[in-house]
Amino acid sequence: MSNNLMNPRKKLYALLALLITACFLVSCGEMNRAKRLVEDGNNAVKESEKYAVEADAKLKELDRRREEFPSNREQLGVVSQEAIELLDQAAGKLREAASNYEAAGQAKIDDKLKEYLSLKSQEFSKHVEHLEVAREIPKSVMDSSVTDFSLLNERRVDINERIEKLQKEWVDLAARAKKIQEENKEKFEQ
């Protein structure tokens, strides 16, 4: 008879152990899913950086040659189109990274990790806005309503002010995320 009493207890303990194991596996699965999304996001950021470096070179070329404007509009139009395409590719990769970080932040993970991932997603999204405004530089070169160098310069000043504002915002988001990471190193080493 005491054997029958032990069976329900053993079953209860076994069930409890299975429940704990299942919770642990779900938790580990969530963390692994989040890690994969972050890795994918990091890869997208690296690709974005490559496009952004190439786009920056094109923007610098436009800047060097803008004093000849508008007589060289056609030549600058080719460089402008290349810059726009590169900026679009960089922005697309950053959108992908932001999406991955946002999805990773939806996992059942530590709140500080969620906060970090949210800030990184916001940073990447703000950086996309920054790149979209930067697209206006080459677009202004191709804009037929921009008829002389002084008008091109006026547009450039306005665009640069907006770029600097957005850059400050995404750099601030990056600094806030880095602070969370530094203050919670043990959580990021998991």
C-alpha positions in Angstrom: 0.0 0.0 0.0 2.8 2.4 0.7 4.1 1.7 -2.8 0.9 3.1 -4.2 1.4 6.3 -2.1 4.9 6.7 -3.5 3.8 6.4 -7.1 1.7 9.6 -7.1 4.5 11.5 -5.3 7.0 10.2 -7.9 4.7 11.2 -10.6 4.3 14.6 -9.1 8.0 15.1 -8.7 8.6 13.8 -12.3 5.9 16.2 -13.6 7.4 19.1 -11.6 10.8 18.3 -13.0 9.4 18.1 -16.5 7.6 21.4 -16.1 10.8 23.1 -14.8 12.8 21.6 -17.7 10.2 22.8 -20.2 10.2 26.3 -18.8 14.0 26.3 -18.9 14.0 25.1 -22.5 11.4 27.7 -23.5 13.5 30.4 -21.8 16.7 29.1 -23.5 14.8 28.9 -26.8 13.7 32.5 -26.4 17.2 33.6 -25.6 18.7 31.7 -28.6 16.0 33.2 -30.9 16.9 36.6 -29.7 20.6 36.0 -30.1 20.0 34.8 -33.7 18.0 37.9 -34.5 20.7 40.2 -33.0 23.4 38.4 -35.0 21.3 38.9 -38.2 20.9 42.5 -37.2 24.6 42.9 -36.6 25.3 41.5 -40.0 22.8 43.9 -41.6 24.6 46.8 -39.8 27.9 45.7 -41.2 26.5 45.5 -44.7 24.9 48.9 -44.2 28.3 50.4 -43.2 29.8 49.2 -46.4 27.2 50.9 -48.5 27.4 54.0 -46.3 31.1 54.3 -46.8 30.7 54.0 -50.6 27.9 56.6 -50.5 30.0 58.9 -48.4 32.8 58.8 -51.0 30.2 59.7 -53.7 28.9 62.6 -51.5 32.4 63.9 -51.0 33.0 63.7 -54.8 29.8 65.8 -55.2 31.0 68.2 -52.6 34.4 68.6 -54.3 32.9 69.3 -57.7 29.9 71.4 -56.7 31.6 74.7 -57.4 31.4 73.9 -61.1 27.6 73.7 -60.8 25.4 73.9 -62.8 27.7 73.5 -65.9 28.6 70.0 -64.7 25.1 68.9 -63.6 25.0 66.0 -66.1 28.3 64.5 -64.8 27.2 65.1 -61.2 23.9 63.5 -62.0 25.6 60.2 -62.6 27.5 60.4 -59.3 24.3 61.6 -57.6 22.3 58.6 -58.8 25.0 56.3 -57.5 25.0 58.0 -54.1 21.2 57.7 -53.9 21.3 54.0 -54.7 24.0 53.4 -52.1 22.2 55.4 -49.5 19.0 53.4 -50.2 20.9 50.2 -49.8 22.4 51.3 -46.5 19.0 52.5 -45.2 17.4 49.2 -46.2 20.0 47.2 -44.3 19.6 49.4 -41.2 15.8 48.9 -41.5 16.4 45.2 -41.4 18.7 45.6 -38.4 16.1 47.7 -36.6 13.4 45.1 -37.3 15.6 42.3 -36.0 16.5 44.1 -32.8 12.9 45.0 -32.3 11.8 41.4 -32.8 14.6 40.2 -30.4 13.3 42.6 -27.8 9.9 40.9 -27.9 11.4 37.7 -26.6 11.0 36.7 -23.0 14.4 38.0 -21.8 15.7 40.2 -19.1 14.2 43.7 -19.0 17.6 45.4 -19.3 18.3 43.4 -22.5 14.9 44.4 -23.8 15.6 48.1 -23.0 19.0 47.8 -24.8 17.5 46.1 -27.8 14.7 48.8 -28.0 17.3 51.6 -27.9 19.4 49.9 -30.6 16.3 49.5 -32.8 15.4 53.2 -32.3 19.1 54.1 -33.0 19.0 52.2 -36.3 15.6 53.7 -37.3 16.9 57.2 -36.5 20.0 56.5 -38.6 17.7 55.5 -41.5 16.0 58.9 -41.2 19.5 60.5 -41.2 20.4 58.6 -44.5 17.1 59.6 -46.0 17.8 63.3 -45.4 21.4 62.7 -46.8 19.7 61.5 -50.0 18.5 65.1 -50.5 22.1 66.2 -51.2 22.4 64.3 -54.5 18.8 64.9 -55.3 19.3 68.7 -55.0 22.1 68.4 -57.7 19.6 66.7 -60.0 16.7 69.0 -59.2 16.1 71.3 -62.3 14.7 74.0 -60.0 18.2 74.4 -58.5 19.6 76.7 -61.2 22.9 78.0 -59.7 25.6 77.4 -57.1 24.2 79.7 -54.5 20.8 78.0 -54.5 22.6 74.6 -54.3 24.6 75.9 -51.4 21.5 77.2 -49.6 19.9 73.8 -49.9 23.0 72.1 -48.7 23.2 74.2 -45.6 19.5 73.3 -44.7 20.2 69.6 -45.4 23.3 69.6 -43.3 21.5 71.2 -40.3 18.9 68.4 -40.5 21.5 65.8 -40.9 23.5 67.0 -37.9 20.3 67.1 -35.7 19.4 63.5 -36.7 23.0 62.3 -36.2 23.0 63.8 -32.7 19.8 61.9 -32.0 21.0 58.5 -33.2 24.4 59.0 -31.5 22.6 59.8 -28.2 20.5 56.6 -28.6 23.7 54.6 -29.2 25.3 56.1 -26.1 22.3 55.3 -23.9 22.3 51.7 -25.2 26.1 51.4 -24.6 25.6 52.7 -21.0 23.0 49.9 -20.3 25.4 47.4 -21.8 28.3 48.6 -19.6 26.2 48.7 -16.5 24.9 45.2 -17.1 27.9 43.3 -18.5 27.0 40.0 -16.8 23.6 40.0 -18.6 25.2 40.5 -22.0 27.7 37.7 -21.5 25.0 35.0 -21.4 
